[in-house]
Amino acid sequence: MFASPASAPHAPHTPHAPQASGGAALVSVDGAHDFPLEGAHLAARADGGMACSTFRQRFRNPHAEPLEVVYVLPLPADGAVLGYRITVADRVIRGEIRTREAAQKAYRDALYEGRTVGLLEQERADTFRQQVGNIPAHTAVEVEIDVLHPLAFRAATPTSSPAQWEYRFPTTVGVRYMGGAGRVPDAHRIDPDRADPSAGGTPARLTLALEVAGMDPGSVLRAPGHALQLSEDAGATAGTGTSDSRPPGRRVTATLAEPTPLDRDMVARWDAPAPGIGVHLVEGTGLHGGYRGNGGSGEEGVRAGDLPGDQAGDLPGDQARDLPGDHARDLPGDQARDLVGDGAGDDGRYALVTVVPPTIPGHAFARDLTILLDTSGSMHGLPLELGKTVVERLLRSLGGEDRFEVLTFGSTVDRFARSPTAATRDEVDNAVKRLRKLEASGCTEMRAAVAEALRPLRSDAQRQVVLVTDGYIGFEGAVLSEAMTRLPPGVRFHAVGVGAAPNRTLTGGLARAGRGLELFAQDGASAAESADLLRAASVRPVLTELVISGSALVAHAPARPRDVAEGHPVVVTVELASSGGLLALSGNMAGPPGSRPEPWRWSVRIPPLAAEGGPESGAGALPRTLLPLGALYGRERIADLELEEAAGAGRVETDARIEATALRHRIVSRRTSLVAVSDAPTVDPSEPTRRQTVAVELPAGMSAEMVGLHHEGDMTIFSAAPGLVLHERVERFDFRTTGTREDVANPFTSTEAPLDGGGPWIGGVEEGDLRSEGDLGSEGDFGSESASGSGAHAPMGGNRGASREPRRALDLGTARILRREGGALVLEFDVPHPGFHLAGGGTEVRVALSGGGVLRARVDAAASTRVGPHRAGTRVRLALRLVGHGHWPATETMRLAWDAHPRAPGASTSGKESFEITVHPEPGLAQHDGGDID
């Protein structure tokens, strides 16, 4: 059917301590009834080097209140995310691409108005954050994400013959090491809680329908780690019915023999013919009007069709089967309309250029091989054993003219030898013996390791650096920056991702930066194959320093194509001029070591577009596909911009260029998001809601202990001195139903609360006593404390209540802003205990600003949730209006306090109870454009 971590304290890091994630915690899932993700279904079509995948998730709200779910999920790092749809009560809500801030505002506006809404945001190239809000009570919704991504081409090796296509789709995110506090500012957004594998993980399971078109006779479809059931249409081609001199290809559909946990990459491989020698082009267009996925008119209310496999037509089936991206025919008309839509969009002209090695040199180059092996805690068990297989096989491939060095890293970097060693048999044997004794421990301090590995070596050797890692860090940008700024000219950097779910933001980014290969090792066979592929690529480069030019060229991506090596075609996306012209490729043919490279050049005349803007036909016309090649070009261009930033380009300028590129090509990026909003309200916005963060599976084969994961119930309080606590929480919420820990972390909690108390103290306030702005004090109320939580502050009200008996305020944690407009503010926060009552209309609220100012406001009952009582685990909204003129600040942290009659269990019936809540600045949340909040 359909099928990670928050902040628990952990011990200080030591070189041999378990690796600590970014606050990850293990949670026990309370069974299928309470877990909102019922399951996931992956449907895809693959042909000619490309795949269109739709990832469908089914969420069910088991509660009597509307539900918002937050799900951190992976998507292919090299894919273009095109489409997003939500189906609820037979209505299809289609996503639109917007800037990140505009999408967030649209999402919060929809929450406020009671509309079902979904938001898909990119946090890393392979890590996304999805929020689906206002799921009606006891209702299921289905969410679909469409991705266009390339297949990997794996050349023939001694352990894998012939060459193979590889389809890869991730299903869980790895547990990232974040380093010290503040090192990864968005750690809380990319490191979800993990379902405890010892308690059965999650009930969600993955099902599959992968259709592979154009398979040759004798080719077998396999999925490492999964049992498949295959069905075949032996007489069918995957094409459009046009004539083709080739014999009909097979169409094979694979499904899983049984649903599988969402704990590893879904990988499938099948044989591919040897690629034809030369350069091959296929032309395409950009994405017009948004990706339409599974069909229909695109209007809400049209029921979604089935996933790929029942779409109106097939992927381009008469694509040339021997080359990545050589799409030689058009899609059927119905699917073409669904795929590219209509209306305004990207009107560019694009092509995929595939370069296959024109000759294979008979000689081999001497190599200086630097191997960088991750031995941190996350590599414990199978990942490290796979890494050892890769490294040993690489070492055994070295010859007498080669040199090597092996570096291992966890919390520190260790070398096998002081300097590169000649690859004699004895030296290799000694290195292998030491390799086999390695054990996993420590943190993943990769930046220092990469810097150490990138030292220049011999100028006349093929200098290769190979990183073998699961990639589980959150500071990928810092490591990429190290590679971009330190990589010596001519050095190639390769990355091998090991384990069930490697971090492709890291491995793909480093391989791109180093113009090398990205390979994977998830079992023994693929580990051996990856080592063999690396050997072939490093010992026999064929075409180096590839340059693309000509009057027909507008731009190309990657901007720095990798070398064309034995068995490794290179695919480059290009934007072509509508007027056509000459497209030329040039490079250096590799000769014997020490010889002068032989120049190589290839060119083709690109015809102009027809007068009506369509492609030319007849003699000279290029093969075409209706796949939106512009989306892939945009994805490649954004990856180049990310590397430019890593090399030192300004963040502000890079963000602007990424945003413009993503909007033009209508794809998701870290500056653009997809948001889907229902036309009409689906829930009563005045009623309480619930928010649940979906715990995800630990990657298969990973040890929770070795990555420093703690059970959610483990709460350690560190005491610096008697009577002084460094961190304490007023209430212990159920984070599985009320959100992640960052939602309740309070940076202004006093560090001087006594151990027998539960929270910050507030000066006594007598009934009816509202302190004036002067009474609230000034900057001293916050002291030197910043939003990061360091330092302490004086209790609100300064010393004014010192002579009175102090009264403890109930800290409600952190509120989320739903709407801000001038003097009106609507907050949402978690109910702290059963029977909680919200402040009634007209209640006066004191507001202290982190910059030292003070404000006064009153509760607006009409825009707030009803007073109560409310159940624990629900969320309520509190609407406030400033007293007098002015507006709510967008860039300051606010500390709100108010008094109300006691409603908490065990509270006295006289006097008043005090409440406090923190509101962090959200500069990206634009002011509401409409009228008054009502």
Beta strands, then each sheet from edge to edge (+ up, - down):
strand 1: 25-27
strand 2: 37-47
strand 3: 50-60
strand 4: 67-74
strand 5: 80-88
strand 6: 91-94
strand 7: 96-99
strand 8: 117-124
strand 9: 127-135
strand 10: 140-150
strand 11: 152-154
strand 12: 164-169
strand 13: 194-195
strand 14: 205-215
strand 15: 228-233
strand 16: 250-256
strand 17: 260-261
strand 18: 266-271
strand 19: 278-285
strand 20: 349-356
strand 21: 367-374
strand 22: 403-409
strand 23: 413-415
strand 24: 421-422
strand 25: 462-469
strand 26: 492-498
strand 27: 518-521
strand 28: 541-549
strand 29: 553-557
strand 30: 564-565
strand 31: 570-576
strand 32: 581-589
strand 33: 598-606
strand 34: 672-677
strand 35: 690-693
strand 36: 696-697
strand 37: 710-711
strand 38: 719-721
strand 39: 724-725
strand 40: 761-762
strand 41: 807-808
strand 42: 810-821
strand 43: 824-830
strand 44: 844-849
strand 45: 854-859
strand 46: 875-882
strand 47: 894-900
strand 48: 913-919
sheet 1: 36+ 13+ 1+ 37+
sheet 2: 6+ 5- 10+ 3- 2+ 14+ 16- 15+
sheet 3: 6+ 5- 10+ 3- 2+ 14+ 17-
sheet 4: 7+ 34- 8+ 9- 4+ 35+
sheet 5: 11+ 12- 18+
sheet 6: 19+ 20- 31+ 29-
sheet 7: 23+ 22- 21- 25- 26- 27-
sheet 8: 23+ 22- 24+
sheet 9: 30+ 28- 32+ 33-
sheet 10: 38+ 39-
sheet 11: 40+ 41-
sheet 12: 42+ 43- 46+ 45- 44+ 47- 48+ 42+
end
